[in-house]
Amino acid sequence: MIRLYDYLESGNAYKVRLLLHLLEIPFERVELDILKRETRTPEFLAKNPNGRIPAVELEDGRVLFESNAILSYFAEDTPYAGADRWQRALILQWMFFEQYSHEPNIATLRFWHFAKLLADKSPQEIAAKRTWGEAALAVMEQHLARAPWFVGERFTIADIALFAYTHVAGEGGFELARYPAVQRWIARVEAQPCFVPITHDFGVPASPVP
Amino acid sequence: MIRLYDYLESGNAYKVRLLLHLLEIPFERVELDILKRETRTPEFLAKNPNGRIPAVELEDGRVLFESNAILSYFAEDTPYAGADRWQRALILQWMFFEQYSHEPNIATLRFWHFAKLLADKSPQEIAAKRTWGEAALAVMEQHLARAPWFVGERFTIADIALFAYTHVAGEGGFELARYPAVQRWIARVEAQPCFVPITHDFGVPASPVP
């Protein structure tokens, strides 16, 4: 069985859980507490030298890391991938936007709240994350005011990648009420068949535990 | 003709210039000075709402942004792409590693040197970029001590993506002499047929100017 190295609070790991659920691919979870540095042990670094979750281990032992690469791998030749070369490129465009312009600001502020790290940060650092996070949400709002999904006429892994930390942006102090098109898109994602919420809102594991 | 919105000092833009040269795809360049905020004009924001170079405009007016998405688009079905589903996933893994763990540290320190912004930054900020940049180089060193290329037995867009800022990491104060396998890999990349150096070492435009 596929093994997911996971952390339930992580939006990056949630992306993979959500896609595997949508595709009805069974998997087992190995929960690693990033706050306890369980992703920096020699055993885990032998699997992912970059020391981060999520990582996926296939049944033959091959390991893939980076959430959006994992999404691309499992989505290939499914309706969650792009239908042609241009759509594949646009999906990657939005996934790289997510990892470069969105996640380092929106997910990081949420993590600083969650891990009680805000007091260690300078007001300038917090303000910069806030400014760039708002800029990313504004780019999303502009796109979603004109289109129901990020690429083409359907829900793809570009939407999964961007949904993961957007729908919990309020936990980092962002006001999603300022982004009505984003809010309508969040409702469309949550209405997908087989949708599962991020697990920290759930209370019970979203998936089989090994 | 394809139009590249470009900035000659940018490693992200250089990735695209290098691949287009390797593929012998003609293109014209529109140089935008990021220091003068030429990527934040209403005209350019209408092309890339995220306000960054590189962006590519096709002959029919469609625009693609994010350097690694552009690499993936042009490399599809060429020897610079992965040969199968697993290789495609590994290429994306390393390209997302580049944008998340490598570029924000190594490219940013180089930019702070280049744009004379170091004095505005706190010692903690500079030290954090240095620490995480060294960590990314160490991950690369570990991989390249065992394999000639990032994915499979040949030079792919994963190598192009990682080469762009690695080979000029010294300009941000990193000592590449500490990473001998990385240095040997840099020499292998530079030995590729049709290789062109990053243009700021060049003195003249690497490509036709419109």
Interface residues (C-beta under 8 A of the other chain):
Chain A: P49 N50 R62 L64 F65 E66 S67 N68 A69 I70 S72 Y73 E76 R85 W86 R88 A89 L90 L92 Q93 M95 F96 F97 Q99 Y100 S101 E103 P104 S122 E125 V139 Q142 H143
Chain B: P49 N50 R62 L64 F65 E66 S67 N68 A69 I70 S72 Y73 E76 R85 W86 R88 A89 L90 L92 Q93 M95 F96 F97 Q99 Y100 S101 E103 P104 S122 E125 V139 Q142 H143
